Amino acid sequence: MLGYILAAFIIGYLVCGFVLFRGGLTYIYKFPLIGSLLAERVLYLIFGFFFMMLVVSNLIIGYTTLFKNSEAQWFLSMPVRHRDVYRWKFLEALVVSSWALIFLSAPMLAAYGVVNAVPWYFYIQVALGYIPFVIIPAVLGSWIILFLVRVLSSRWVKRVLIVAGIALLVGIVLSVKPVTETEASGVSEAMLFPKLMRGTRLATNIYLPSSWLAEAVRKWSTEGFWAQGTFYFLLLTSYALFGLLLAFDVAGRFYYGSWSAAFSKRAERHQRDTEAKRQRTKRRSALGWLQAKVRPLSPKMTALVFKDVRIFWRDPAQWTQFMIFFGLLCIYVANLRNVSIEFRQPFWETLISYLNLAASALTLSTLTTRFVYPMFSLEGRRVWILGLSPVGLWRVVVQKFWLSFIVSSSITIVLIIASALTLNLPWTRVVFFAFAIGMMSASLSGLAVGLGALFPDFKEENPSKIVSSFGGTLCLVISFIYNTAVVTLLALPDIMRVTKRHLPVPEWLTPAIALLVSVAMIAIPMKLAHRRVKNLEM
């Protein structure tokens, strides 16, 4: 049954994605004078975003696969060349980080081909173009991680990265300047286009591999430019092959040195901390001070909560992803200034406010699926210790639910309030949307924790692979379905009101149904998880 649900979701995504992308591209091409230029810039932006995400994804997954994987450690202890271990793990990280991109972008490229009436072999050309395109960021990510891993174990690195990330985020937010109403009304559409696109020039840089793929797609979709598209494809291929040569032959030689340096620093730090603790000269950290203050409230729960926090903080693959995630949220809120000028009519104000709620809900589902769902599985094979302890596995599950709810609701409520104020919504609507996203935070946290306990994988140490499993995919699918249903139910009365249409049911009924669905999303997965952990304890 669950397999049929996943198959239906995949087919539904491909069909709905194709319809939406085709409608969007058709709408863009209808813009007078700038339609084709705008569609071209969108193509550059999408591939540029894909390229950056692939580099980051390969960097994070490569770190976990190469340096925090027990299988890699076992291979390194065997009479196997270190370069061969590096090659195998490189290919593994490449596949794990790239398959989702190919799947998600398939409807977009299919719609682009239909709108431009391309020949059938266009899709084969684009599929071949993706192969060198995903290899180049994989090579870059592996090179970066081989260099960074020698210093990631140092304490000062985290502080430097956090400060640099905050500085970069502040710089991006300050550099995002909305087009003012005076600028929008004082120039023609042809002159306005460069102003609107001034922040997207980096994506069109001819030295970026994403620009080469975008150029290849554009040329292949235009009759008579097949040779120019093939040139950019060969350019991508040559750089990908050269990168593989350097990675497999040169970078592979440094793999064992980086691995040895990372573990040596980790052992040295552990020995230093143990000696300082023995001599009682170790200073208490801020986290330890906070734990001591909170401990009297509930010693058992406090120990479990701070154990999860420490595990998260000690894993660079986890907290770097969270920093990127949080930075994207801030950039999203900053960019809302660009849409809060012209949409003063009740219809557009209502539509954009609920679209903002949908975007926040999708962000929330991504947060819970990526960071919350693997939490129970990351207890590992030592989970039996918790099962035999006075705490019990069920209280561990409950603790993870409350931790997830408090953290996720804090982030998303601040996000929805900031975005609603940026859109100049009245305070009554701000409170309504804050309550709605808080309700959805509780539901999605219950779903992620419940399914995480229902489909545990105690053998896997990589959170990315845990999320990519059947249970993680099911969690993401149900999250998207829940978000769509609840946002629709909440928006229906207001949309009907501003469009002057009659709602066949009382207006209070649809929010009440949304509340009941949210309660069920907490109760059902947690009830199933309770039965599951009881069987584990036996």
LONUMI-796837 format. One line per 3 residues: number of its first residue (from 1); their letters; for each residue z negated, y negated, x of C-alpha. Coordinates in Angstrom, 1 decimal. Example, Ala and Ser with C-alpha at 12.3 -4.5 7.8 and 13.67 -1.06 7.14 Angstrom:
2
1	AS	-7.8,4.5,12.3; -7.1,1.1,13.7
% end
This chain:
538
1	MLG	0.0,0.0,0.0; -0.9,-2.4,2.8; 2.3,-1.6,4.5
4	YIL	4.3,-2.6,1.4; 2.4,-5.9,1.3; 3.3,-6.7,4.9
7	AAF	6.9,-5.7,4.3; 7.1,-7.9,1.2; 5.6,-10.8,3.2
10	IIG	8.1,-10.5,6.0; 11.0,-10.4,3.6; 9.6,-13.2,1.6
13	YLV	9.1,-15.4,4.7; 12.6,-14.7,5.9; 14.1,-15.6,2.5
16	CGF	11.9,-18.6,1.7; 12.2,-19.9,5.3; 16.0,-19.7,5.1
19	VLF	16.1,-21.5,1.7; 13.7,-24.2,2.9; 15.5,-24.8,6.2
22	RGG	18.9,-24.8,4.6; 17.7,-27.4,2.0; 16.1,-29.5,4.7
25	LTY	19.2,-29.5,6.9; 21.5,-30.2,4.0; 19.3,-33.2,3.0
28	IYK	19.3,-34.5,6.6; 23.1,-34.3,6.9; 23.4,-36.4,3.8
31	FPL	21.8,-39.4,5.5; 24.5,-42.1,6.0; 25.5,-42.8,9.6
34	IGS	22.5,-41.1,11.2; 22.5,-37.7,9.4; 24.2,-35.7,12.2
37	LLA	22.3,-37.5,14.9; 19.0,-36.8,13.2; 19.9,-33.1,12.8
40	ERV	20.8,-32.9,16.4; 17.5,-34.6,17.5; 15.5,-32.2,15.2
43	LYL	17.2,-29.2,17.0; 16.2,-30.6,20.4; 12.6,-31.2,19.2
46	IFG	12.2,-27.7,17.8; 13.4,-26.0,21.0; 11.4,-28.3,23.1
49	FFF	8.2,-27.5,21.1; 9.1,-23.8,21.4; 9.4,-24.1,25.1
52	MML	6.1,-25.8,25.6; 4.3,-23.3,23.3; 5.9,-20.4,25.2
55	VVS	4.6,-21.8,28.6; 1.1,-22.2,27.2; 1.2,-18.8,25.4
58	NLI	2.4,-17.0,28.5; -0.2,-18.8,30.6; -3.1,-17.7,28.4
61	IGY	-1.9,-14.2,27.6; -0.9,-13.7,31.2; -4.4,-14.6,32.4
64	TTL	-5.9,-12.0,30.0; -3.4,-9.4,30.8; -3.4,-9.7,34.6
67	FKN	-7.0,-10.6,35.3; -9.2,-9.5,32.4; -7.6,-6.2,31.5
70	SEA	-9.4,-3.0,32.4; -6.1,-1.2,32.6; -4.9,-3.6,35.3
73	QWF	-8.1,-3.0,37.3; -7.6,0.7,37.0; -4.0,0.4,38.2
76	LSM	-5.0,-1.7,41.2; -7.4,1.1,42.3; -4.6,3.6,42.4
79	PVR	-1.9,4.2,45.1; 0.5,1.9,43.2; 2.1,-1.2,44.7
82	HRD	0.4,-4.4,43.5; 3.8,-5.9,42.8; 4.6,-3.1,40.4
85	VYR	1.4,-3.7,38.5; 2.2,-7.4,38.3; 5.8,-6.6,37.1
88	WKF	4.5,-4.3,34.3; 1.8,-6.7,33.1; 4.3,-9.6,33.3
91	LEA	6.7,-7.8,31.0; 3.8,-6.9,28.7; 2.7,-10.6,28.4
94	LVV	6.4,-11.6,27.9; 6.8,-9.4,24.9; 3.5,-10.2,23.3
97	SSW	4.0,-14.0,23.7; 7.7,-14.1,22.6; 8.2,-11.8,19.6
100	ALI	6.6,-14.2,17.2; 8.8,-17.1,18.2; 12.0,-15.1,17.7
103	FLS	10.7,-13.9,14.3; 9.6,-17.4,13.1; 12.8,-19.2,14.3
106	APM	15.3,-16.6,12.7; 15.4,-18.3,9.3; 16.0,-21.7,10.9
109	LAA	18.9,-20.6,13.0; 20.4,-18.6,10.1; 20.2,-21.8,7.9
112	YGV	21.7,-23.9,10.7; 24.6,-21.5,10.9; 25.2,-21.5,7.2
115	VNA	25.1,-25.3,6.9; 27.5,-25.7,9.8; 29.8,-22.8,8.5
118	VPW	29.8,-21.0,11.9; 31.7,-17.8,12.6; 29.8,-14.5,12.5
121	YFY	29.6,-14.1,16.3; 27.5,-17.3,16.5; 24.4,-15.4,15.6
124	IQV	25.0,-12.8,18.4; 25.5,-15.7,20.9; 22.2,-17.3,19.9
127	ALG	20.4,-14.0,20.0; 21.7,-13.5,23.6; 20.7,-17.1,24.4
130	YIP	17.1,-16.4,23.4; 16.7,-13.8,26.2; 16.9,-16.1,29.2
133	FVI	15.2,-18.8,27.2; 12.0,-16.8,26.7; 12.0,-15.5,30.3
136	IPA	11.9,-19.0,32.0; 8.6,-20.1,30.4; 7.2,-16.6,31.1
139	VLG	7.9,-17.1,34.7; 6.5,-20.6,34.8; 3.3,-19.4,33.0
142	SWI	2.7,-16.5,35.4; 3.2,-18.8,38.4; 0.7,-21.3,37.1
145	ILF	-1.9,-18.7,36.3; -1.6,-17.1,39.8; -2.4,-20.5,41.2
148	LVR	-5.1,-21.6,38.7; -7.0,-18.3,38.7; -8.2,-19.0,42.2
151	VLS	-10.2,-22.0,40.9; -10.8,-21.1,37.3; -14.1,-19.4,38.2
154	SRW	-15.5,-22.6,39.7; -17.9,-24.5,37.4; -16.4,-27.9,38.1
157	VKR	-12.9,-26.7,36.9; -14.0,-26.6,33.2; -15.4,-30.1,33.4
160	VLI	-12.2,-31.4,35.1; -10.0,-29.7,32.6; -12.0,-31.0,29.6
163	VAG	-12.0,-34.6,31.0; -8.2,-34.4,31.8; -7.5,-32.9,28.3
166	IAL	-9.5,-35.7,26.6; -7.7,-38.4,28.7; -4.3,-36.9,27.9
169	LVG	-5.2,-36.7,24.2; -6.4,-40.3,24.1; -3.2,-41.4,25.9
172	IVL	-1.0,-39.6,23.4; -2.9,-41.0,20.4; -2.7,-44.6,21.9
175	SVK	1.0,-44.2,22.7; 1.9,-43.1,19.1; 2.8,-46.4,17.5
178	PVT	4.0,-46.3,13.9; 7.1,-48.2,12.8; 5.7,-51.2,10.9
181	ETE	6.9,-52.3,7.5; 8.4,-55.4,9.1; 10.4,-53.3,11.6
184	ASG	11.6,-51.0,8.8; 12.8,-53.8,6.6; 14.2,-56.1,9.2
187	VSE	16.9,-53.9,10.8; 19.7,-51.7,9.5; 19.5,-47.9,9.4
190	AML	21.7,-47.6,12.5; 19.5,-49.9,14.5; 16.3,-48.3,13.1
193	FPK	17.2,-44.8,14.3; 16.5,-45.5,18.0; 13.1,-47.0,17.0
196	LMR	12.2,-43.9,15.0; 13.3,-41.5,17.7; 11.8,-43.4,20.7
199	GTR	9.0,-40.8,21.0; 11.4,-37.9,21.1; 13.4,-38.8,24.2
202	LAT	11.6,-36.3,26.4; 12.9,-33.4,24.3; 16.5,-34.4,25.2
205	NIY	15.9,-34.4,28.9; 18.9,-32.5,30.4; 16.7,-30.9,33.0
208	LPS	14.7,-29.0,30.4; 15.7,-25.4,29.6; 15.1,-26.2,25.9
211	SWL	17.9,-28.8,26.1; 20.3,-26.3,27.6; 19.7,-23.9,24.6
214	AEA	20.0,-26.7,22.1; 23.3,-27.8,23.7; 24.5,-24.2,23.7
217	VRK	23.7,-23.8,20.0; 25.4,-27.2,19.2; 28.5,-26.3,21.1
220	WST	28.8,-22.8,19.7; 28.5,-24.2,16.1; 31.3,-26.7,16.8
223	EGF	34.9,-25.4,16.7; 36.7,-25.7,20.0; 33.6,-26.1,22.2
226	WAQ	32.9,-22.4,22.9; 33.4,-22.8,26.7; 30.9,-25.7,26.9
229	GTF	28.3,-23.6,25.0; 28.9,-20.6,27.3; 28.3,-22.9,30.3
232	YFL	24.8,-23.8,29.1; 24.1,-20.1,28.3; 25.1,-19.1,31.9
235	LLT	23.0,-22.0,33.2; 20.0,-20.6,31.3; 20.8,-17.1,32.5
238	SYA	21.1,-18.0,36.2; 17.7,-19.8,36.2; 16.1,-16.9,34.3
241	LFG	17.4,-14.3,36.8; 16.4,-16.5,39.8; 12.9,-16.9,38.3
244	LLL	12.6,-13.2,37.8; 13.6,-12.6,41.4; 11.0,-15.0,42.7
247	AFD	8.4,-13.6,40.3; 8.9,-9.9,41.0; 9.4,-10.2,44.7
250	VAG	7.5,-13.3,45.9; 4.8,-14.1,43.3; 4.0,-10.4,43.0
253	RFY	2.8,-10.5,46.6; 0.1,-13.0,45.7; -1.2,-11.2,42.7
256	YGS	-3.8,-9.0,44.4; -5.0,-12.0,46.5; -5.5,-14.1,43.4
259	WSA	-7.2,-11.2,41.6; -9.5,-10.5,44.5; -10.4,-14.2,44.9
262	AFS	-11.2,-14.5,41.2; -13.5,-11.5,41.2; -15.1,-12.5,44.5
265	KRA	-16.0,-15.9,43.1; -17.3,-14.4,39.9; -19.6,-12.0,41.9
268	ERH	-20.7,-14.8,44.2; -21.7,-17.0,41.3; -23.5,-14.1,39.6
271	QRD	-25.5,-13.4,42.8; -26.3,-17.1,43.3; -27.6,-17.4,39.7
274	TEA	-29.6,-14.2,39.9; -31.3,-15.4,43.2; -32.0,-18.8,41.7
277	KRQ	-33.5,-17.2,38.6; -35.6,-14.9,40.7; -37.0,-17.9,42.6
280	RTK	-37.3,-19.9,39.3; -35.4,-22.8,40.7; -32.4,-22.6,38.3
283	RRS	-32.0,-25.6,36.1; -31.7,-25.0,32.4; -28.3,-25.8,31.0
286	ALG	-27.7,-27.9,27.9; -26.9,-24.7,26.0; -30.1,-23.1,27.1
289	WLQ	-32.1,-26.2,26.2; -30.5,-26.2,22.7; -31.2,-22.4,22.3
292	AKV	-34.9,-23.0,23.1; -35.1,-25.7,20.5; -33.4,-23.6,17.7
295	RPL	-35.1,-20.3,18.6; -38.3,-20.8,16.4; -36.1,-21.0,13.3
298	SPK	-34.8,-17.4,13.6; -35.1,-15.7,17.0; -32.8,-12.8,16.2
301	MTA	-30.0,-14.9,14.7; -30.3,-17.5,17.4; -29.8,-14.9,20.1
304	LVF	-26.7,-13.5,18.4; -25.2,-17.0,17.8; -25.7,-18.2,21.4
307	KDV	-24.4,-14.8,22.7; -21.1,-15.5,20.9; -21.0,-19.1,22.1
310	RIF	-21.6,-18.0,25.7; -18.9,-15.3,25.5; -16.5,-17.9,24.1
313	WRD	-17.3,-20.4,26.8; -17.0,-17.9,29.7; -13.5,-16.9,28.7
316	PAQ	-10.9,-19.5,29.8; -8.3,-17.9,27.6; -10.4,-18.7,24.5
319	WTQ	-11.6,-22.3,25.2; -8.3,-23.5,26.6; -6.6,-22.4,23.4
322	FMI	-9.2,-24.1,21.3; -8.7,-27.3,23.3; -5.0,-27.2,22.7
325	FFG	-5.6,-26.4,19.0; -8.0,-29.4,18.6; -5.7,-31.7,20.5
328	LLC	-2.8,-30.9,18.1; -5.1,-31.7,15.2; -5.8,-35.1,16.6
331	IYV	-2.2,-35.8,17.2; -1.4,-34.8,13.7; -3.9,-37.2,12.3
334	ANL	-2.6,-40.0,14.5; 1.0,-39.4,13.4; -0.1,-39.8,9.7
337	RNV	0.1,-43.5,10.3; 3.9,-43.2,10.2; 3.9,-42.0,6.6
340	SIE	1.2,-44.3,5.1; 3.4,-47.4,4.8; 6.1,-46.8,2.2
343	FRQ	4.6,-44.2,-0.1; 2.5,-46.4,-2.4; 3.9,-45.0,-5.7
346	PFW	1.5,-42.6,-7.6; 3.9,-39.7,-7.3; 4.4,-39.9,-3.5
349	ETL	0.7,-40.6,-2.9; -0.3,-37.5,-4.9; 2.4,-35.3,-3.3
352	ISY	1.6,-36.4,0.3; -2.2,-36.1,-0.2; -1.8,-32.5,-1.4
355	LNL	0.7,-31.7,1.3; -2.0,-33.0,3.7; -4.4,-30.6,2.1
358	AAS	-1.9,-27.7,2.5; -1.4,-28.6,6.2; -5.2,-28.7,6.8
361	ALT	-5.6,-25.3,5.0; -2.8,-23.8,7.1; -4.6,-25.1,10.2
364	LST	-7.8,-23.6,8.9; -6.2,-20.2,8.4; -4.8,-20.3,11.9
367	LTT	-8.2,-21.2,13.3; -10.0,-18.4,11.5; -7.4,-15.7,12.1
370	RFV	-7.1,-16.5,15.9; -10.8,-17.1,16.7; -12.9,-15.5,14.0
373	YPM	-11.0,-12.2,13.2; -11.4,-10.7,16.7; -15.2,-11.6,17.0
376	FSL	-16.5,-8.3,15.7; -14.0,-6.2,17.7; -14.9,-8.1,20.9
379	EGR	-18.4,-6.5,20.7; -16.5,-3.6,22.3; -17.8,-0.1,22.8
382	RVW	-21.3,-1.5,23.2; -21.4,-2.1,19.4; -23.6,0.9,19.0
385	ILG	-26.4,-1.0,20.8; -26.4,-3.5,18.0; -26.2,-0.7,15.4
388	LSP	-29.4,0.8,16.9; -31.2,-2.5,17.3; -33.6,-3.9,14.6
391	VGL	-30.9,-6.5,13.7; -28.3,-4.0,12.5; -24.6,-4.3,12.3
394	WRV	-24.6,-5.9,8.8; -26.7,-8.8,9.9; -24.3,-9.2,12.9
397	VVQ	-21.4,-9.6,10.4; -23.4,-12.1,8.3; -24.2,-14.1,11.4
400	KFW	-20.6,-14.3,12.4; -19.7,-15.4,8.9; -22.2,-18.3,8.9
403	LSF	-21.2,-19.3,12.5; -17.5,-19.3,11.5; -18.1,-21.3,8.3
406	IVS	-20.2,-23.9,10.0; -17.8,-24.5,12.9; -14.6,-24.3,10.8
409	SSI	-15.8,-26.4,8.0; -17.1,-29.1,10.4; -13.7,-29.4,12.0
412	TIV	-11.6,-29.3,8.9; -13.8,-31.6,6.8; -13.7,-34.2,9.6
415	LII	-9.9,-33.6,9.8; -9.3,-34.0,6.0; -11.6,-37.1,5.8
418	ASA	-9.8,-38.8,8.8; -6.3,-37.9,7.4; -7.2,-39.0,3.9
421	LTL	-8.6,-42.4,5.1; -5.4,-42.8,7.3; -3.4,-42.3,4.1
424	NLP	-5.6,-45.0,2.4; -6.8,-42.7,-0.4; -9.7,-43.8,-2.6
427	WTR	-13.1,-42.4,-1.9; -13.1,-40.2,-5.0; -10.1,-38.4,-3.7
430	VVF	-11.6,-38.2,-0.2; -14.7,-36.5,-1.5; -12.5,-34.1,-3.7
433	FAF	-10.4,-33.0,-0.8; -13.5,-32.6,1.5; -15.1,-30.3,-1.1
436	AIG	-11.8,-28.4,-1.5; -11.4,-27.8,2.3; -15.1,-26.8,2.6
439	MMS	-14.6,-24.3,-0.2; -11.5,-22.9,1.6; -13.4,-22.8,4.9
442	ASL	-16.0,-20.5,3.3; -13.3,-18.2,1.8; -11.2,-17.9,4.9
445	SGL	-14.2,-17.3,7.1; -15.3,-14.5,4.7; -11.8,-13.1,4.8
448	AVG	-11.5,-13.2,8.6; -15.0,-11.8,9.2; -14.7,-9.1,6.5
451	LGA	-11.3,-7.9,7.6; -12.4,-8.0,11.3; -15.2,-5.6,10.5
454	LFP	-13.0,-3.5,8.2; -10.3,-3.0,10.9; -12.2,-3.1,14.2
457	DFK	-10.5,-2.3,17.5; -13.3,-1.8,20.0; -11.0,-0.5,22.8
460	EEN	-9.0,-3.7,23.1; -10.4,-6.6,25.2; -7.5,-9.0,24.7
463	PSK	-8.2,-11.2,21.5; -4.4,-12.0,21.3; -3.6,-8.3,20.9
466	IVS	-6.4,-7.8,18.4; -5.0,-10.6,16.3; -1.5,-9.1,16.6
469	SFG	-2.7,-5.8,15.1; -2.3,-4.6,11.5; -5.6,-6.1,10.4
472	GTL	-4.9,-9.4,12.0; -1.4,-9.6,10.5; -2.9,-8.7,7.1
475	CLV	-5.5,-11.4,7.5; -2.9,-14.0,8.2; -0.7,-12.9,5.3
478	ISF	-3.6,-13.0,2.8; -4.7,-16.4,4.2; -1.2,-17.9,3.6
481	IYN	-1.1,-16.4,0.0; -4.6,-17.7,-0.7; -3.8,-21.2,0.6
484	TAV	-0.6,-21.4,-1.4; -2.4,-20.3,-4.6; -5.4,-22.6,-4.3
487	VTL	-3.5,-25.7,-3.3; -1.1,-25.1,-6.2; -3.9,-24.7,-8.6
490	LAL	-5.7,-27.8,-7.4; -2.5,-29.9,-7.3; -1.1,-28.9,-10.7
493	PDI	-3.1,-31.2,-13.0; -2.4,-34.3,-10.8; 1.3,-33.5,-10.3
496	MRV	1.7,-33.1,-14.1; -0.1,-36.3,-14.7; 2.0,-38.5,-12.4
499	TKR	5.2,-36.9,-13.6; 4.1,-37.5,-17.2; 4.4,-33.8,-18.1
502	HLP	2.1,-31.9,-20.4; -0.1,-29.2,-18.9; -0.3,-26.3,-21.3
505	VPE	-3.9,-25.5,-20.4; -7.0,-27.7,-20.0; -7.0,-29.6,-16.7
508	WLT	-10.4,-28.2,-15.7; -9.1,-24.6,-16.0; -6.9,-24.5,-12.8
511	PAI	-9.7,-25.9,-10.5; -12.0,-23.3,-12.0; -9.6,-20.5,-11.3
514	ALL	-9.3,-21.8,-7.7; -13.1,-21.7,-7.4; -13.2,-18.1,-8.8
517	VSV	-10.4,-17.0,-6.4; -12.3,-18.5,-3.5; -15.5,-16.7,-4.4
520	AMI	-13.6,-13.4,-4.7; -12.1,-14.1,-1.2; -15.6,-14.1,0.2
523	AIP	-17.2,-11.3,-1.9; -14.5,-8.6,-1.7; -13.8,-8.5,2.1
526	MKL	-17.6,-8.9,2.8; -18.4,-6.0,0.4; -15.8,-3.8,2.0
529	AHR	-17.1,-4.8,5.5; -20.7,-3.9,4.4; -19.5,-0.3,3.5
532	RVK	-17.6,-0.1,6.8; -20.5,-1.1,9.1; -22.9,1.2,7.2
535	NLE	-20.5,4.1,8.1; -20.4,2.9,11.8; -24.2,2.9,12.0
538	M	-24.2,6.5,10.8
% end
